[in-house]
Structure formats: structure tokens, C-alpha cells
Amino acid sequence: MAKSKRITSPDKVAPESVENNSGMLHPVTPEQRYHYVEVAAYYIAERRRSFDAGYAHEDWAQAELEIDRLLAEVQINR
């Protein structure tokens, strides 16, 4: 699986993710995005491997892609 260059922490959010949702009525803060990614990564780890160790970066990268896609589609922030 390809590694994401956009693995973030709440204080270091990729600028393009903030720009992508800036047109929303209520833009998502970096902290909210981080929380969405964190929760999504948890469920990805549970669903894919029943929390087997060693895949946290892959799960996080996949979660970031999914959350950014949803934010772009304005499905989370309605």
C-alpha cells in the first residue's frame, strides 16, 4: 500500500485539507479533522486486521484519505 505524505497531528494539519473545506458553512477545524481521522483509523484497524500491530501508519493514511474525501463531499459537516 502506498504511504501517505499527509500523516498529521492536530497542530500540524496539511494546509490543503483546510483549504478544501474553507467554502463550507462551518469549516472543520484542524482539531476536528484530527479527531475524525483518529476515529476512522480505529475502525479501519478493527475492520481490516482486528487490531494487529504494525499497520498504524497505513491505517492512519487510509483514514486521512477517507476523511478528506468526505469533507470534500461535504458529508461530515452538514
PDB file as gemmi writes it, atoms N, CA and C in Angstrom:
CRYST1    1.000    1.000    1.000  90.00  90.00  90.00 P 1                      
ATOM      1  N   MET A   1       0.848  -1.171   0.000  1.00  0.00           N  
ATOM      2  CA  MET A   1       0.000   0.000   0.000  1.00  0.00           C  
ATOM      3  C   MET A   1       0.895   1.236   0.000  1.00  0.00           C  
ATOM      4  N   ALA A   2       0.510   2.250  -0.759  1.00  0.00           N  
ATOM      5  CA  ALA A   2       1.297   3.480  -0.845  1.00  0.00           C  
ATOM      6  C   ALA A   2       1.217   4.258   0.454  1.00  0.00           C  
ATOM      7  N   LYS A   3       2.339   4.838   0.823  1.00  0.00           N  
ATOM      8  CA  LYS A   3       2.380   5.644   2.040  1.00  0.00           C  
ATOM      9  C   LYS A   3       1.901   7.054   1.735  1.00  0.00           C  
ATOM     10  N   SER A   4       1.174   7.620   2.659  1.00  0.00           N  
ATOM     11  CA  SER A   4       0.687   8.982   2.512  1.00  0.00           C  
ATOM     12  C   SER A   4       1.727   9.960   3.034  1.00  0.00           C  
ATOM     13  N   LYS A   5       1.873  11.091   2.352  1.00  0.00           N  
ATOM     14  CA  LYS A   5       2.759  12.141   2.823  1.00  0.00           C  
ATOM     15  C   LYS A   5       2.025  13.054   3.796  1.00  0.00           C  
ATOM     16  N   ARG A   6       0.740  12.809   4.060  1.00  0.00           N  
ATOM     17  CA  ARG A   6      -0.073  13.747   4.788  1.00  0.00           C  
ATOM     18  C   ARG A   6      -0.449  13.275   6.181  1.00  0.00           C  
ATOM     19  N   ILE A   7       0.317  12.400   6.775  1.00  0.00           N  
ATOM     20  CA  ILE A   7       0.034  11.991   8.138  1.00  0.00           C  
ATOM     21  C   ILE A   7       0.220  13.205   9.028  1.00  0.00           C  
ATOM     22  N   THR A   8      -0.793  13.500   9.826  1.00  0.00           N  
ATOM     23  CA  THR A   8      -0.794  14.764  10.555  1.00  0.00           C  
ATOM     24  C   THR A   8      -1.035  14.568  12.035  1.00  0.00           C  
ATOM     25  N   SER A   9      -0.752  15.607  12.756  1.00  0.00           N  
ATOM     26  CA  SER A   9      -1.123  15.702  14.160  1.00  0.00           C  
ATOM     27  C   SER A   9      -2.027  16.915  14.263  1.00  0.00           C  
ATOM     28  N   PRO A  10      -2.726  17.106  15.367  1.00  0.00           N  
ATOM     29  CA  PRO A  10      -3.674  18.213  15.425  1.00  0.00           C  
ATOM     30  C   PRO A  10      -3.031  19.578  15.248  1.00  0.00           C  
ATOM     31  N   ASP A  11      -1.775  19.722  15.615  1.00  0.00           N  
ATOM     32  CA  ASP A  11      -1.131  21.018  15.475  1.00  0.00           C  
ATOM     33  C   ASP A  11      -0.365  21.161  14.158  1.00  0.00           C  
ATOM     34  N   LYS A  12      -0.392  20.117  13.327  1.00  0.00           N  
ATOM     35  CA  LYS A  12       0.322  20.158  12.059  1.00  0.00           C  
ATOM     36  C   LYS A  12      -0.568  19.555  10.970  1.00  0.00           C  
ATOM     37  N   VAL A  13      -1.586  20.285  10.583  1.00  0.00           N  
ATOM     38  CA  VAL A  13      -2.550  19.815   9.599  1.00  0.00           C  
ATOM     39  C   VAL A  13      -2.109  20.247   8.212  1.00  0.00           C  
ATOM     40  N   ALA A  14      -2.302  19.355   7.253  1.00  0.00           N  
ATOM     41  CA  ALA A  14      -1.950  19.679   5.876  1.00  0.00           C  
ATOM     42  C   ALA A  14      -2.768  20.874   5.403  1.00  0.00           C  
ATOM     43  N   PRO A  15      -2.122  21.949   4.911  1.00  0.00           N  
ATOM     44  CA  PRO A  15      -2.844  23.164   4.519  1.00  0.00           C  
ATOM     45  C   PRO A  15      -3.924  22.914   3.489  1.00  0.00           C  
ATOM     46  N   GLU A  16      -3.696  21.962   2.566  1.00  0.00           N  
ATOM     47  CA  GLU A  16      -4.695  21.726   1.538  1.00  0.00           C  
ATOM     48  C   GLU A  16      -5.997  21.183   2.110  1.00  0.00           C  
ATOM     49  N   SER A  17      -5.947  20.486   3.250  1.00  0.00           N  
ATOM     50  CA  SER A  17      -7.185  19.982   3.842  1.00  0.00           C  
ATOM     51  C   SER A  17      -8.020  21.116   4.414  1.00  0.00           C  
ATOM     52  N   VAL A  18      -7.378  22.129   4.944  1.00  0.00           N  
ATOM     53  CA  VAL A  18      -8.095  23.288   5.465  1.00  0.00           C  
ATOM     54  C   VAL A  18      -8.667  24.088   4.297  1.00  0.00           C  
ATOM     55  N   GLU A  19      -7.882  24.247   3.243  1.00  0.00           N  
ATOM     56  CA  GLU A  19      -8.353  24.980   2.076  1.00  0.00           C  
ATOM     57  C   GLU A  19      -9.517  24.276   1.420  1.00  0.00           C  
ATOM     58  N   ASN A  20      -9.488  22.945   1.374  1.00  0.00           N  
ATOM     59  CA  ASN A  20     -10.540  22.185   0.710  1.00  0.00           C  
ATOM     60  C   ASN A  20     -11.900  22.379   1.360  1.00  0.00           C  
ATOM     61  N   ASN A  21     -11.950  22.616   2.665  1.00  0.00           N  
ATOM     62  CA  ASN A  21     -13.258  22.745   3.299  1.00  0.00           C  
ATOM     63  C   ASN A  21     -13.558  24.176   3.718  1.00  0.00           C  
ATOM     64  N   SER A  22     -12.793  25.147   3.214  1.00  0.00           N  
ATOM     65  CA  SER A  22     -12.995  26.532   3.612  1.00  0.00           C  
ATOM     66  C   SER A  22     -14.277  27.118   3.045  1.00  0.00           C  
ATOM     67  N   GLY A  23     -14.854  26.528   2.008  1.00  0.00           N  
ATOM     68  CA  GLY A  23     -16.085  27.034   1.433  1.00  0.00           C  
ATOM     69  C   GLY A  23     -17.328  26.530   2.139  1.00  0.00           C  
ATOM     70  N   MET A  24     -17.190  25.692   3.139  1.00  0.00           N  
ATOM     71  CA  MET A  24     -18.330  25.149   3.859  1.00  0.00           C  
ATOM     72  C   MET A  24     -18.939  26.203   4.782  1.00  0.00           C  
ATOM     73  N   LEU A  25     -20.179  25.996   5.156  1.00  0.00           N  
ATOM     74  CA  LEU A  25     -20.821  26.900   6.098  1.00  0.00           C  
ATOM     75  C   LEU A  25     -20.095  26.919   7.433  1.00  0.00           C  
ATOM     76  N   HIS A  26     -19.664  25.776   7.897  1.00  0.00           N  
ATOM     77  CA  HIS A  26     -18.954  25.634   9.164  1.00  0.00           C  
ATOM     78  C   HIS A  26     -17.691  24.815   8.903  1.00  0.00           C  
ATOM     79  N   PRO A  27     -16.597  25.457   8.519  1.00  0.00           N  
ATOM     80  CA  PRO A  27     -15.394  24.690   8.193  1.00  0.00           C  
ATOM     81  C   PRO A  27     -14.910  23.858   9.381  1.00  0.00           C  
ATOM     82  N   VAL A  28     -14.326  22.745   9.069  1.00  0.00           N  
ATOM     83  CA  VAL A  28     -13.797  21.841  10.082  1.00  0.00           C  
ATOM     84  C   VAL A  28     -12.461  22.387  10.557  1.00  0.00           C  
ATOM     85  N   THR A  29     -12.290  22.455  11.867  1.00  0.00           N  
ATOM     86  CA  THR A  29     -11.022  22.908  12.428  1.00  0.00           C  
ATOM     87  C   THR A  29      -9.982  21.802  12.312  1.00  0.00           C  
ATOM     88  N   PRO A  30      -8.712  22.148  12.426  1.00  0.00           N  
ATOM     89  CA  PRO A  30      -7.673  21.108  12.405  1.00  0.00           C  
ATOM     90  C   PRO A  30      -7.895  20.053  13.498  1.00  0.00           C  
ATOM     91  N   GLU A  31      -8.359  20.493  14.663  1.00  0.00           N  
ATOM     92  CA  GLU A  31      -8.602  19.545  15.760  1.00  0.00           C  
ATOM     93  C   GLU A  31      -9.747  18.593  15.437  1.00  0.00           C  
ATOM     94  N   GLN A  32     -10.811  19.115  14.811  1.00  0.00           N  
ATOM     95  CA  GLN A  32     -11.936  18.261  14.426  1.00  0.00           C  
ATOM     96  C   GLN A  32     -11.500  17.247  13.374  1.00  0.00           C  
ATOM     97  N   ARG A  33     -10.737  17.711  12.377  1.00  0.00           N  
ATOM     98  CA  ARG A  33     -10.260  16.809  11.334  1.00  0.00           C  
ATOM     99  C   ARG A  33      -9.405  15.699  11.945  1.00  0.00           C  
ATOM    100  N   TYR A  34      -8.521  16.078  12.850  1.00  0.00           N  
ATOM    101  CA  TYR A  34      -7.671  15.092  13.510  1.00  0.00           C  
ATOM    102  C   TYR A  34      -8.534  14.057  14.229  1.00  0.00           C  
ATOM    103  N   HIS A  35      -9.549  14.505  14.934  1.00  0.00           N  
ATOM    104  CA  HIS A  35     -10.432  13.575  15.653  1.00  0.00           C  
ATOM    105  C   HIS A  35     -11.160  12.647  14.674  1.00  0.00           C  
ATOM    106  N   TYR A  36     -11.661  13.196  13.568  1.00  0.00           N  
ATOM    107  CA  TYR A  36     -12.327  12.357  12.562  1.00  0.00           C  
ATOM    108  C   TYR A  36     -11.365  11.287  12.038  1.00  0.00           C  
ATOM    109  N   VAL A  37     -10.128  11.687  11.746  1.00  0.00           N  
ATOM    110  CA  VAL A  37      -9.131  10.743  11.228  1.00  0.00           C  
ATOM    111  C   VAL A  37      -8.813   9.695  12.288  1.00  0.00           C  
ATOM    112  N   GLU A  38      -8.669  10.125  13.516  1.00  0.00           N  
ATOM    113  CA  GLU A  38      -8.360   9.211  14.617  1.00  0.00           C  
ATOM    114  C   GLU A  38      -9.438   8.134  14.765  1.00  0.00           C  
ATOM    115  N   VAL A  39     -10.682   8.539  14.745  1.00  0.00           N  
ATOM    116  CA  VAL A  39     -11.795   7.588  14.877  1.00  0.00           C  
ATOM    117  C   VAL A  39     -11.850   6.668  13.659  1.00  0.00           C  
ATOM    118  N   ALA A  40     -11.688   7.232  12.475  1.00  0.00           N  
ATOM    119  CA  ALA A  40     -11.712   6.416  11.265  1.00  0.00           C  
ATOM    120  C   ALA A  40     -10.579   5.393  11.260  1.00  0.00           C  
ATOM    121  N   ALA A  41      -9.380   5.797  11.693  1.00  0.00           N  
ATOM    122  CA  ALA A  41      -8.241   4.871  11.745  1.00  0.00           C  
ATOM    123  C   ALA A  41      -8.519   3.720  12.711  1.00  0.00           C  
ATOM    124  N   TYR A  42      -9.169   4.019  13.819  1.00  0.00           N  
ATOM    125  CA  TYR A  42      -9.539   2.983  14.791  1.00  0.00           C  
ATOM    126  C   TYR A  42     -10.422   1.936  14.122  1.00  0.00           C  
ATOM    127  N   TYR A  43     -11.460   2.401  13.435  1.00  0.00           N  
ATOM    128  CA  TYR A  43     -12.388   1.455  12.807  1.00  0.00           C  
ATOM    129  C   TYR A  43     -11.763   0.728  11.625  1.00  0.00           C  
ATOM    130  N   ILE A  44     -10.855   1.371  10.917  1.00  0.00           N  
ATOM    131  CA  ILE A  44     -10.138   0.682   9.841  1.00  0.00           C  
ATOM    132  C   ILE A  44      -9.284  -0.438  10.423  1.00  0.00           C  
ATOM    133  N   ALA A  45      -8.568  -0.148  11.507  1.00  0.00           N  
ATOM    134  CA  ALA A  45      -7.728  -1.172  12.150  1.00  0.00           C  
ATOM    135  C   ALA A  45      -8.581  -2.335  12.658  1.00  0.00           C  
ATOM    136  N   GLU A  46      -9.720  -2.029  13.212  1.00  0.00           N  
ATOM    137  CA  GLU A  46     -10.618  -3.078  13.707  1.00  0.00           C  
ATOM    138  C   GLU A  46     -11.157  -3.920  12.554  1.00  0.00           C  
ATOM    139  N   ARG A  47     -11.623  -3.259  11.509  1.00  0.00           N  
ATOM    140  CA  ARG A  47     -12.260  -3.942  10.387  1.00  0.00           C  
ATOM    141  C   ARG A  47     -11.272  -4.777   9.591  1.00  0.00           C  
ATOM    142  N   ARG A  48     -10.091  -4.257   9.332  1.00  0.00           N  
ATOM    143  CA  ARG A  48      -9.144  -4.940   8.448  1.00  0.00           C  
ATOM    144  C   ARG A  48      -8.379  -6.073   9.116  1.00  0.00           C  
ATOM    145  N   ARG A  49      -7.912  -5.854  10.340  1.00  0.00           N  
ATOM    146  CA  ARG A  49      -6.993  -6.837  10.930  1.00  0.00           C  
ATOM    147  C   ARG A  49      -7.272  -7.135  12.389  1.00  0.00           C  
ATOM    148  N   SER A  50      -8.394  -6.763  12.891  1.00  0.00           N  
ATOM    149  CA  SER A  50      -8.693  -6.977  14.312  1.00  0.00           C  
ATOM    150  C   SER A  50      -7.578  -6.427  15.205  1.00  0.00           C  
ATOM    151  N   PHE A  51      -7.084  -5.243  14.853  1.00  0.00           N  
ATOM    152  CA  PHE A  51      -6.079  -4.511  15.630  1.00  0.00           C  
ATOM    153  C   PHE A  51      -4.704  -5.161  15.669  1.00  0.00           C  
ATOM    154  N   ASP A  52      -4.335  -5.936  14.653  1.00  0.00           N  
ATOM    155  CA  ASP A  52      -2.964  -6.461  14.600  1.00  0.00           C  
ATOM    156  C   ASP A  52      -1.985  -5.292  14.588  1.00  0.00           C  
ATOM    157  N   ALA A  53      -0.906  -5.450  15.308  1.00  0.00           N  
ATOM    158  CA  ALA A  53       0.106  -4.386  15.414  1.00  0.00           C  
ATOM    159  C   ALA A  53       0.895  -4.254  14.116  1.00  0.00           C  
ATOM    160  N   GLY A  54       1.490  -3.104  13.930  1.00  0.00           N  
ATOM    161  CA  GLY A  54       2.398  -2.896  12.815  1.00  0.00           C  
ATOM    162  C   GLY A  54       1.799  -2.212  11.606  1.00  0.00           C  
ATOM    163  N   TYR A  55       0.541  -1.829  11.657  1.00  0.00           N  
ATOM    164  CA  TYR A  55      -0.108  -1.229  10.494  1.00  0.00           C  
ATOM    165  C   TYR A  55      -0.696   0.146  10.795  1.00  0.00           C  
ATOM    166  N   ALA A  56      -0.299   0.758  11.874  1.00  0.00           N  
ATOM    167  CA  ALA A  56      -0.892   2.031  12.296  1.00  0.00           C  
ATOM    168  C   ALA A  56      -0.729   3.120  11.241  1.00  0.00           C  
ATOM    169  N   HIS A  57       0.438   3.214  10.624  1.00  0.00           N  
ATOM    170  CA  HIS A  57       0.662   4.251   9.616  1.00  0.00           C  
ATOM    171  C   HIS A  57      -0.219   4.045   8.392  1.00  0.00           C  
ATOM    172  N   GLU A  58      -0.363   2.796   7.961  1.00  0.00           N  
ATOM    173  CA  GLU A  58      -1.234   2.501   6.821  1.00  0.00           C  
ATOM    174  C   GLU A  58      -2.682   2.819   7.156  1.00  0.00           C  
ATOM    175  N   ASP A  59      -3.119   2.431   8.348  1.00  0.00           N  
ATOM    176  CA  ASP A  59      -4.495   2.699   8.754  1.00  0.00           C  
ATOM    177  C   ASP A  59      -4.747   4.199   8.846  1.00  0.00           C  
ATOM    178  N   TRP A  60      -3.775   4.941   9.385  1.00  0.00           N  
ATOM    179  CA  TRP A  60      -3.919   6.391   9.516  1.00  0.00           C  
ATOM    180  C   TRP A  60      -3.984   7.051   8.134  1.00  0.00           C  
ATOM    181  N   ALA A  61      -3.111   6.628   7.232  1.00  0.00           N  
ATOM    182  CA  ALA A  61      -3.095   7.199   5.883  1.00  0.00           C  
ATOM    183  C   ALA A  61      -4.419   6.938   5.166  1.00  0.00           C  
ATOM    184  N   GLN A  62      -4.938   5.730   5.308  1.00  0.00           N  
ATOM    185  CA  GLN A  62      -6.228   5.406   4.694  1.00  0.00           C  
ATOM    186  C   GLN A  62      -7.339   6.241   5.307  1.00  0.00           C  
ATOM    187  N   ALA A  63      -7.302   6.422   6.617  1.00  0.00           N  
ATOM    188  CA  ALA A  63      -8.314   7.234   7.300  1.00  0.00           C  
ATOM    189  C   ALA A  63      -8.254   8.679   6.816  1.00  0.00           C  
ATOM    190  N   GLU A  64      -7.058   9.222   6.651  1.00  0.00           N  
ATOM    191  CA  GLU A  64      -6.929  10.596   6.146  1.00  0.00           C  
ATOM    192  C   GLU A  64      -7.542  10.733   4.762  1.00  0.00           C  
ATOM    193  N   LEU A  65      -7.289   9.768   3.906  1.00  0.00           N  
ATOM    194  CA  LEU A  65      -7.867   9.821   2.561  1.00  0.00           C  
ATOM    195  C   LEU A  65      -9.395   9.796   2.616  1.00  0.00           C  
ATOM    196  N   GLU A  66      -9.938   8.908   3.443  1.00  0.00           N  
ATOM    197  CA  GLU A  66     -11.393   8.789   3.548  1.00  0.00           C  
ATOM    198  C   GLU A  66     -12.024  10.051   4.130  1.00  0.00           C  
ATOM    199  N   ILE A  67     -11.435  10.590   5.183  1.00  0.00           N  
ATOM    200  CA  ILE A  67     -11.986  11.795   5.817  1.00  0.00           C  
ATOM    201  C   ILE A  67     -11.880  12.985   4.866  1.00  0.00           C  
ATOM    202  N   ASP A  68     -10.756  13.152   4.207  1.00  0.00           N  
ATOM    203  CA  ASP A  68     -10.614  14.258   3.269  1.00  0.00           C  
ATOM    204  C   ASP A  68     -11.606  14.132   2.115  1.00  0.00           C  
ATOM    205  N   ARG A  69     -11.860  12.913   1.669  1.00  0.00           N  
ATOM    206  CA  ARG A  69     -12.854  12.709   0.608  1.00  0.00           C  
ATOM    207  C   ARG A  69     -14.236  13.108   1.109  1.00  0.00           C  
ATOM    208  N   LEU A  70     -14.576  12.670   2.307  1.00  0.00           N  
ATOM    209  CA  LEU A  70     -15.883  13.023   2.872  1.00  0.00           C  
ATOM    210  C   LEU A  70     -16.013  14.529   3.102  1.00  0.00           C  
ATOM    211  N   LEU A  71     -14.967  15.146   3.590  1.00  0.00           N  
ATOM    212  CA  LEU A  71     -15.005  16.599   3.783  1.00  0.00           C  
ATOM    213  C   LEU A  71     -15.198  17.314   2.448  1.00  0.00           C  
ATOM    214  N   ALA A  72     -14.547  16.827   1.431  1.00  0.00           N  
ATOM    215  CA  ALA A  72     -14.675  17.432   0.108  1.00  0.00           C  
ATOM    216  C   ALA A  72     -16.104  17.286  -0.404  1.00  0.00           C  
ATOM    217  N   GLU A  73     -16.759  16.210  -0.049  1.00  0.00           N  
ATOM    218  CA  GLU A  73     -18.143  15.974  -0.477  1.00  0.00           C  
ATOM    219  C   GLU A  73     -19.150  16.619   0.466  1.00  0.00           C  
ATOM    220  N   VAL A  74     -18.671  17.266   1.501  1.00  0.00           N  
ATOM    221  CA  VAL A  74     -19.496  17.965   2.491  1.00  0.00           C  
ATOM    222  C   VAL A  74     -20.488  17.013   3.169  1.00  0.00           C  
ATOM    223  N   GLN A  75     -20.060  15.798   3.444  1.00  0.00           N  
ATOM    224  CA  GLN A  75     -20.943  14.849   4.098  1.00  0.00           C  
ATOM    225  C   GLN A  75     -20.783  14.858   5.610  1.00  0.00           C  
ATOM    226  N   ILE A  76     -19.641  15.229   6.092  1.00  0.00           N  
ATOM    227  CA  ILE A  76     -19.436  15.226   7.531  1.00  0.00           C  
ATOM    228  C   ILE A  76     -20.004  16.505   8.139  1.00  0.00           C  
ATOM    229  N   ASN A  77     -19.872  17.589   7.450  1.00  0.00           N  
ATOM    230  CA  ASN A  77     -20.140  18.894   8.041  1.00  0.00           C  
ATOM    231  C   ASN A  77     -21.502  19.471   7.670  1.00  0.00           C  
ATOM    232  N   ARG A  78     -22.502  18.654   7.504  1.00  0.00           N  
ATOM    233  CA  ARG A  78     -23.852  19.156   7.188  1.00  0.00           C  
ATOM    234  C   ARG A  78     -24.603  19.484   8.421  1.00  0.00           C  
TER     235      ARG A  78                                                      
END                                                                             
